[in-house]
Amino acid sequence: MLAVLRPRAGPAGSLPTMPDEGYFPRGRSVLRRVHRERVVGYLYGQRALLMQATHPVAFAGLTANTSGLDAPFQRLAHTAKTMEAVFFGTRAEADRETARVRALHARVRGALQEPAGPHPEGSSYRADDPAFLLWILACLADSAQAVYERFVRPLAAAEREAFWDDYLTVGELFALPRAQAPGDYAAYRDYIEERLASADLHVTPHARELGRRVAFDLPLPARRRPALAVINFMVLGLLPPRVRDLYGLRWSPVHEATLTGLAGSLRAARPLTPARIRRGRSAGQYDLVARTVAERLRHAA
């Protein structure tokens, strides 16, 4: 049973105050319910990255300040921790993190250095463009929902509506006005379907190399690497077919049947798995990735 929020007593003579549970309070926010599942925390970021990178202009904005093939792992870990601060932190913590990101976005400006599918050389980008922000946001929401509904349970219609409404709040925190995003769940799904069918999508060689490496070769200590094959399989299976095709990734009916069996096993095991294992922040895993990268770089120096 979810706890009921109760007023907390303030100083003598003052009105009681509510505990600051951030923009997405426990027990009320569907977004928080979805993202507190560790399976979501472990998988949605890689899936979202692969989706985001299918738009060459958006991908250029995402990687504008990234050099080398190791920095993206650290960025992925840092971005994941930033999102957890927004999802689970106090309003002050969320405001601090999003203000920092908005300041970074305001400085990212550029243009494609070579043609990328339908996008000619010189196509301009800026990280705070509402169209750019919407694509990034929608890929995150779609990925979190895909993981949750496959491995935990389907969301009811009202929950889906509330989930997208929560994500609109996330968008506002990152400077995406609600008026420039789909206003309800049906419009959001229409947007996703339109984008996935669009001729705008194209995977450049750099995006293919970087995206596939970040999504399928997470740097983990040797003791954790046996689990990586399962994680990679789950991420691959959750990708929309168009995205798999753009990357040239193979998926067969046998793969789909295997994923269906795995998902069923995970759902069946949930009642027997302690809540502290099933739910909670995934920051420790992100820190593990960042530490492993740092160790590799030290050894390579």
C-alpha beads as a LAMMPS data file, in Angstrom:
LAMMPS data file: protein, C-alpha beads

301 atoms
300 bonds

1 atom types
1 bond types

-500.0 500.0 xlo xhi
-500.0 500.0 ylo yhi
-500.0 500.0 zlo zhi

Masses

1 110.0

Atoms # bond

1 1 1 0.000 0.000 0.000
2 1 1 1.410 3.383 -0.976
3 1 1 1.936 5.717 1.957
4 1 1 -0.354 8.726 2.308
5 1 1 1.438 12.069 2.517
6 1 1 0.811 13.851 5.785
7 1 1 1.617 17.462 6.737
8 1 1 4.850 17.868 8.650
9 1 1 4.837 20.183 11.669
10 1 1 6.743 23.436 11.146
11 1 1 8.119 25.964 13.638
12 1 1 5.814 27.058 16.466
13 1 1 3.020 29.238 15.173
14 1 1 3.613 28.330 11.513
15 1 1 1.442 26.340 9.172
16 1 1 2.420 22.691 8.681
17 1 1 4.575 22.043 5.621
18 1 1 4.601 19.129 3.219
19 1 1 7.826 17.162 2.758
20 1 1 9.592 18.193 -0.439
21 1 1 9.320 15.100 -2.608
22 1 1 10.138 17.016 -5.713
23 1 1 8.126 17.453 -8.851
24 1 1 7.134 13.764 -8.929
25 1 1 5.912 12.724 -5.443
26 1 1 5.906 9.077 -4.465
27 1 1 2.469 7.551 -4.443
28 1 1 1.116 10.066 -6.950
29 1 1 3.515 10.330 -9.880
30 1 1 3.320 7.638 -12.557
31 1 1 6.686 8.764 -13.898
32 1 1 8.256 8.113 -10.495
33 1 1 6.577 4.698 -10.304
34 1 1 7.978 3.759 -13.712
35 1 1 11.502 5.050 -13.173
36 1 1 11.928 3.602 -9.683
37 1 1 11.963 0.134 -11.272
38 1 1 15.613 -0.857 -11.575
39 1 1 15.015 -2.696 -14.841
40 1 1 13.902 0.641 -16.305
41 1 1 16.934 2.432 -14.890
42 1 1 19.270 -0.206 -16.320
43 1 1 17.822 -0.286 -19.862
44 1 1 15.975 2.841 -20.917
45 1 1 19.035 5.078 -21.366
46 1 1 20.734 2.841 -23.913
47 1 1 17.519 2.371 -25.894
48 1 1 16.829 6.108 -25.847
49 1 1 20.357 6.880 -27.047
50 1 1 20.007 4.574 -30.040
51 1 1 16.685 6.186 -30.935
52 1 1 17.994 9.739 -30.477
53 1 1 20.992 9.075 -32.714
54 1 1 18.772 8.182 -35.683
55 1 1 18.196 11.906 -36.252
56 1 1 21.537 13.211 -37.573
57 1 1 20.953 16.827 -36.570
58 1 1 19.857 15.897 -33.061
59 1 1 22.786 13.501 -32.779
60 1 1 25.191 16.262 -33.784
61 1 1 23.796 18.408 -30.988
62 1 1 24.061 15.567 -28.481
63 1 1 27.712 14.886 -29.275
64 1 1 28.847 18.443 -30.020
65 1 1 31.150 18.548 -27.008
66 1 1 32.157 14.877 -26.964
67 1 1 35.626 13.856 -28.092
68 1 1 36.882 10.305 -28.440
69 1 1 34.974 7.079 -27.952
70 1 1 35.293 6.840 -24.166
71 1 1 33.813 10.203 -23.118
72 1 1 30.257 9.184 -24.170
73 1 1 30.177 6.487 -21.485
74 1 1 30.927 9.081 -18.851
75 1 1 28.327 11.396 -20.394
76 1 1 25.740 8.594 -20.387
77 1 1 26.391 7.953 -16.688
78 1 1 26.317 11.654 -15.859
79 1 1 23.096 12.220 -17.816
80 1 1 21.428 9.255 -16.121
81 1 1 22.300 10.620 -12.682
82 1 1 20.996 14.042 -13.703
83 1 1 17.672 12.516 -14.719
84 1 1 17.447 10.635 -11.414
85 1 1 17.945 13.939 -9.574
86 1 1 14.984 15.320 -11.535
87 1 1 12.811 12.236 -11.080
88 1 1 13.541 11.536 -7.391
89 1 1 15.182 14.628 -5.923
90 1 1 13.722 17.643 -4.177
91 1 1 12.568 20.602 -6.244
92 1 1 15.743 22.455 -5.301
93 1 1 17.881 19.537 -6.538
94 1 1 15.894 19.252 -9.765
95 1 1 16.014 23.008 -10.363
96 1 1 19.780 23.087 -9.801
97 1 1 20.434 20.240 -12.246
98 1 1 18.098 21.508 -14.949
99 1 1 19.470 25.064 -14.701
100 1 1 22.947 23.665 -15.299
101 1 1 21.780 21.676 -18.330
102 1 1 19.840 24.636 -19.761
103 1 1 22.985 26.767 -19.520
104 1 1 24.949 24.092 -21.400
105 1 1 22.250 23.810 -24.067
106 1 1 22.295 27.569 -24.618
107 1 1 25.935 27.329 -25.725
108 1 1 25.578 24.405 -28.135
109 1 1 25.341 25.764 -31.677
110 1 1 26.711 24.332 -34.887
111 1 1 26.168 22.917 -38.346
112 1 1 26.634 19.534 -40.016
113 1 1 30.102 19.215 -41.495
114 1 1 28.935 16.784 -44.190
115 1 1 25.642 15.547 -45.660
116 1 1 23.682 13.067 -43.526
117 1 1 20.921 11.346 -45.451
118 1 1 18.279 13.969 -46.309
119 1 1 20.114 16.633 -44.281
120 1 1 22.601 18.638 -46.387
121 1 1 25.988 19.840 -45.242
122 1 1 25.601 23.058 -43.285
123 1 1 22.257 22.096 -41.684
124 1 1 22.270 24.050 -38.443
125 1 1 21.447 22.848 -34.964
126 1 1 21.123 24.283 -31.478
127 1 1 20.554 22.218 -28.382
128 1 1 17.765 24.435 -27.033
129 1 1 15.666 24.196 -30.211
130 1 1 12.189 23.015 -29.092
131 1 1 12.093 20.435 -31.901
132 1 1 15.424 19.037 -30.700
133 1 1 14.281 18.990 -27.061
134 1 1 11.011 17.268 -27.975
135 1 1 12.770 14.461 -29.845
136 1 1 15.162 13.858 -26.949
137 1 1 12.295 13.939 -24.419
138 1 1 10.012 11.665 -26.422
139 1 1 12.770 9.074 -26.893
140 1 1 13.339 9.002 -23.125
141 1 1 9.619 8.656 -22.356
142 1 1 9.050 6.026 -25.037
143 1 1 12.041 4.005 -23.839
144 1 1 11.042 4.083 -20.173
145 1 1 7.496 3.066 -21.082
146 1 1 8.699 0.277 -23.382
147 1 1 10.878 -1.258 -20.658
148 1 1 8.223 -0.960 -17.942
149 1 1 5.376 -2.375 -20.001
150 1 1 7.465 -5.290 -21.297
151 1 1 9.118 -6.368 -18.059
152 1 1 6.837 -5.059 -15.274
153 1 1 3.238 -4.608 -16.451
154 1 1 1.178 -2.627 -18.987
155 1 1 0.071 0.805 -17.852
156 1 1 -3.661 1.495 -17.754
157 1 1 -5.045 4.220 -20.028
158 1 1 -5.243 6.772 -17.198
159 1 1 -1.699 5.897 -16.099
160 1 1 -0.374 6.426 -19.621
161 1 1 -2.025 9.833 -19.726
162 1 1 -0.533 10.775 -16.350
163 1 1 2.869 9.408 -17.377
164 1 1 3.048 11.672 -20.429
165 1 1 1.764 14.620 -18.400
166 1 1 4.648 14.040 -15.970
167 1 1 7.049 14.005 -18.916
168 1 1 5.642 17.327 -20.081
169 1 1 6.728 18.670 -16.700
170 1 1 10.205 17.233 -17.332
171 1 1 10.203 19.042 -20.665
172 1 1 9.284 22.324 -19.008
173 1 1 12.159 21.900 -16.543
174 1 1 14.518 21.596 -19.510
175 1 1 12.954 24.651 -21.244
176 1 1 10.544 22.872 -23.594
177 1 1 7.230 24.788 -23.441
178 1 1 4.150 22.581 -23.133
179 1 1 2.605 24.446 -26.060
180 1 1 5.362 23.033 -28.306
181 1 1 4.882 19.405 -27.281
182 1 1 2.024 16.929 -27.817
183 1 1 -0.666 17.890 -25.322
184 1 1 -1.939 14.422 -24.439
185 1 1 -0.923 10.770 -24.620
186 1 1 -2.596 10.077 -27.971
187 1 1 -0.827 13.035 -29.581
188 1 1 2.483 11.891 -28.084
189 1 1 2.055 8.405 -29.571
190 1 1 1.121 9.955 -32.912
191 1 1 4.306 12.028 -32.740
192 1 1 6.438 8.939 -32.052
193 1 1 4.853 7.019 -34.920
194 1 1 5.262 9.948 -37.327
195 1 1 8.916 10.363 -36.390
196 1 1 9.697 6.660 -36.718
197 1 1 8.174 6.649 -40.212
198 1 1 9.861 9.895 -41.261
199 1 1 12.445 10.170 -44.009
200 1 1 14.349 12.544 -41.691
201 1 1 15.853 9.587 -39.841
202 1 1 19.283 8.437 -40.945
203 1 1 22.148 6.774 -39.086
204 1 1 25.548 8.187 -40.004
205 1 1 28.658 5.960 -39.769
206 1 1 29.763 7.911 -36.682
207 1 1 26.350 7.498 -35.037
208 1 1 26.366 3.784 -35.862
209 1 1 29.806 3.279 -34.313
210 1 1 29.213 5.452 -31.274
211 1 1 25.594 4.503 -30.664
212 1 1 26.133 0.771 -30.947
213 1 1 29.217 0.895 -28.736
214 1 1 27.570 2.927 -25.992
215 1 1 24.382 0.873 -26.120
216 1 1 25.915 -2.598 -26.438
217 1 1 29.389 -2.407 -24.905
218 1 1 28.960 -0.752 -21.538
219 1 1 32.261 -0.786 -19.641
220 1 1 31.637 -3.013 -16.626
221 1 1 34.017 -4.825 -14.276
222 1 1 34.777 -8.444 -15.162
223 1 1 32.440 -9.760 -12.443
224 1 1 29.495 -7.982 -14.094
225 1 1 30.229 -8.724 -17.724
226 1 1 28.262 -12.018 -17.890
227 1 1 25.082 -9.989 -17.368
228 1 1 25.948 -7.655 -20.242
229 1 1 24.861 -10.115 -22.935
230 1 1 21.382 -10.315 -21.384
231 1 1 21.157 -6.523 -21.048
232 1 1 22.223 -6.086 -24.678
233 1 1 19.639 -8.623 -25.839
234 1 1 16.873 -6.855 -23.923
235 1 1 17.838 -3.432 -25.324
236 1 1 17.966 -4.806 -28.865
237 1 1 14.591 -6.486 -28.525
238 1 1 12.924 -3.343 -27.218
239 1 1 14.018 -1.172 -30.146
240 1 1 11.362 -0.225 -32.717
241 1 1 11.825 -2.281 -35.913
242 1 1 12.632 0.861 -37.954
243 1 1 15.454 1.738 -35.570
244 1 1 16.909 -1.774 -35.742
245 1 1 16.768 -1.580 -39.532
246 1 1 18.571 1.770 -39.601
247 1 1 21.418 0.293 -37.562
248 1 1 21.457 -2.953 -39.516
249 1 1 20.660 -4.960 -36.384
250 1 1 19.222 -8.446 -36.867
251 1 1 16.082 -9.596 -35.025
252 1 1 14.205 -12.801 -35.832
253 1 1 11.010 -14.515 -34.646
254 1 1 13.213 -16.802 -32.558
255 1 1 14.751 -13.762 -30.847
256 1 1 11.270 -12.361 -30.211
257 1 1 10.070 -15.635 -28.696
258 1 1 13.129 -15.741 -26.442
259 1 1 12.518 -12.173 -25.276
260 1 1 8.859 -12.972 -24.601
261 1 1 9.909 -15.911 -22.428
262 1 1 12.479 -13.800 -20.586
263 1 1 9.935 -11.043 -19.952
264 1 1 7.430 -13.577 -18.633
265 1 1 10.023 -15.029 -16.269
266 1 1 10.929 -11.602 -14.923
267 1 1 7.293 -10.685 -14.327
268 1 1 6.635 -14.017 -12.624
269 1 1 9.650 -13.553 -10.335
270 1 1 8.649 -10.067 -9.207
271 1 1 6.509 -11.159 -6.217
272 1 1 9.433 -13.248 -4.937
273 1 1 12.057 -10.532 -5.392
274 1 1 12.669 -8.166 -2.465
275 1 1 11.473 -4.617 -3.154
276 1 1 14.941 -3.187 -2.395
277 1 1 16.280 -5.192 -5.347
278 1 1 13.410 -4.440 -7.720
279 1 1 13.068 -0.754 -6.967
280 1 1 15.274 2.227 -6.237
281 1 1 17.766 4.534 -7.823
282 1 1 20.275 3.146 -10.301
283 1 1 22.972 5.751 -9.557
284 1 1 25.300 3.053 -8.226
285 1 1 25.324 1.323 -11.605
286 1 1 26.011 4.587 -13.397
287 1 1 28.908 5.302 -11.016
288 1 1 30.243 1.824 -11.733
289 1 1 30.303 2.569 -15.460
290 1 1 32.088 5.893 -14.898
291 1 1 34.687 4.309 -12.577
292 1 1 35.385 1.489 -15.032
293 1 1 35.952 4.007 -17.831
294 1 1 38.304 6.023 -15.619
295 1 1 40.284 2.896 -14.745
296 1 1 40.585 1.940 -18.426
297 1 1 41.818 5.399 -19.314
298 1 1 44.411 5.289 -16.529
299 1 1 45.708 1.936 -17.704
300 1 1 45.861 3.159 -21.306
301 1 1 47.845 6.296 -20.349

Bonds

1 1 1 2
2 1 2 3
3 1 3 4
4 1 4 5
5 1 5 6
6 1 6 7
7 1 7 8
8 1 8 9
9 1 9 10
10 1 10 11
11 1 11 12
12 1 12 13
13 1 13 14
14 1 14 15
15 1 15 16
16 1 16 17
17 1 17 18
18 1 18 19
19 1 19 20
20 1 20 21
21 1 21 22
22 1 22 23
23 1 23 24
24 1 24 25
25 1 25 26
26 1 26 27
27 1 27 28
28 1 28 29
29 1 29 30
30 1 30 31
31 1 31 32
32 1 32 33
33 1 33 34
34 1 34 35
35 1 35 36
36 1 36 37
37 1 37 38
38 1 38 39
39 1 39 40
40 1 40 41
41 1 41 42
42 1 42 43
43 1 43 44
44 1 44 45
45 1 45 46
46 1 46 47
47 1 47 48
48 1 48 49
49 1 49 50
50 1 50 51
51 1 51 52
52 1 52 53
53 1 53 54
54 1 54 55
55 1 55 56
56 1 56 57
57 1 57 58
58 1 58 59
59 1 59 60
60 1 60 61
61 1 61 62
62 1 62 63
63 1 63 64
64 1 64 65
65 1 65 66
66 1 66 67
67 1 67 68
68 1 68 69
69 1 69 70
70 1 70 71
71 1 71 72
72 1 72 73
73 1 73 74
74 1 74 75
75 1 75 76
76 1 76 77
77 1 77 78
78 1 78 79
79 1 79 80
80 1 80 81
81 1 81 82
82 1 82 83
83 1 83 84
84 1 84 85
85 1 85 86
86 1 86 87
87 1 87 88
88 1 88 89
89 1 89 90
90 1 90 91
91 1 91 92
92 1 92 93
93 1 93 94
94 1 94 95
95 1 95 96
96 1 96 97
97 1 97 98
98 1 98 99
99 1 99 100
100 1 100 101
101 1 101 102
102 1 102 103
103 1 103 104
104 1 104 105
105 1 105 106
106 1 106 107
107 1 107 108
108 1 108 109
109 1 109 110
110 1 110 111
111 1 111 112
112 1 112 113
113 1 113 114
114 1 114 115
115 1 115 116
116 1 116 117
117 1 117 118
118 1 118 119
119 1 119 120
120 1 120 121
121 1 121 122
122 1 122 123
123 1 123 124
124 1 124 125
125 1 125 126
126 1 126 127
127 1 127 128
128 1 128 129
129 1 129 130
130 1 130 131
131 1 131 132
132 1 132 133
133 1 133 134
134 1 134 135
135 1 135 136
136 1 136 137
137 1 137 138
138 1 138 139
139 1 139 140
140 1 140 141
141 1 141 142
142 1 142 143
143 1 143 144
144 1 144 145
145 1 145 146
146 1 146 147
147 1 147 148
148 1 148 149
149 1 149 150
150 1 150 151
151 1 151 152
152 1 152 153
153 1 153 154
154 1 154 155
155 1 155 156
156 1 156 157
157 1 157 158
158 1 158 159
159 1 159 160
160 1 160 161
161 1 161 162
162 1 162 163
163 1 163 164
164 1 164 165
165 1 165 166
166 1 166 167
167 1 167 168
168 1 168 169
169 1 169 170
170 1 170 171
171 1 171 172
172 1 172 173
173 1 173 174
174 1 174 175
175 1 175 176
176 1 176 177
177 1 177 178
178 1 178 179
179 1 179 180
180 1 180 181
181 1 181 182
182 1 182 183
183 1 183 184
184 1 184 185
185 1 185 186
186 1 186 187
187 1 187 188
188 1 188 189
189 1 189 190
190 1 190 191
191 1 191 192
192 1 192 193
193 1 193 194
194 1 194 195
195 1 195 196
196 1 196 197
197 1 197 198
198 1 198 199
199 1 199 200
200 1 200 201
201 1 201 202
202 1 202 203
203 1 203 204
204 1 204 205
205 1 205 206
206 1 206 207
207 1 207 208
208 1 208 209
209 1 209 210
210 1 210 211
211 1 211 212
212 1 212 213
213 1 213 214
214 1 214 215
215 1 215 216
216 1 216 217
217 1 217 218
218 1 218 219
219 1 219 220
220 1 220 221
221 1 221 222
222 1 222 223
223 1 223 224
224 1 224 225
225 1 225 226
226 1 226 227
227 1 227 228
228 1 228 229
229 1 229 230
230 1 230 231
231 1 231 232
232 1 232 233
233 1 233 234
234 1 234 235
235 1 235 236
236 1 236 237
237 1 237 238
238 1 238 239
239 1 239 240
240 1 240 241
241 1 241 242
242 1 242 243
243 1 243 244
244 1 244 245
245 1 245 246
246 1 246 247
247 1 247 248
248 1 248 249
249 1 249 250
250 1 250 251
251 1 251 252
252 1 252 253
253 1 253 254
254 1 254 255
255 1 255 256
256 1 256 257
257 1 257 258
258 1 258 259
259 1 259 260
260 1 260 261
261 1 261 262
262 1 262 263
263 1 263 264
264 1 264 265
265 1 265 266
266 1 266 267
267 1 267 268
268 1 268 269
269 1 269 270
270 1 270 271
271 1 271 272
272 1 272 273
273 1 273 274
274 1 274 275
275 1 275 276
276 1 276 277
277 1 277 278
278 1 278 279
279 1 279 280
280 1 280 281
281 1 281 282
282 1 282 283
283 1 283 284
284 1 284 285
285 1 285 286
286 1 286 287
287 1 287 288
288 1 288 289
289 1 289 290
290 1 290 291
291 1 291 292
292 1 292 293
293 1 293 294
294 1 294 295
295 1 295 296
296 1 296 297
297 1 297 298
298 1 298 299
299 1 299 300
300 1 300 301
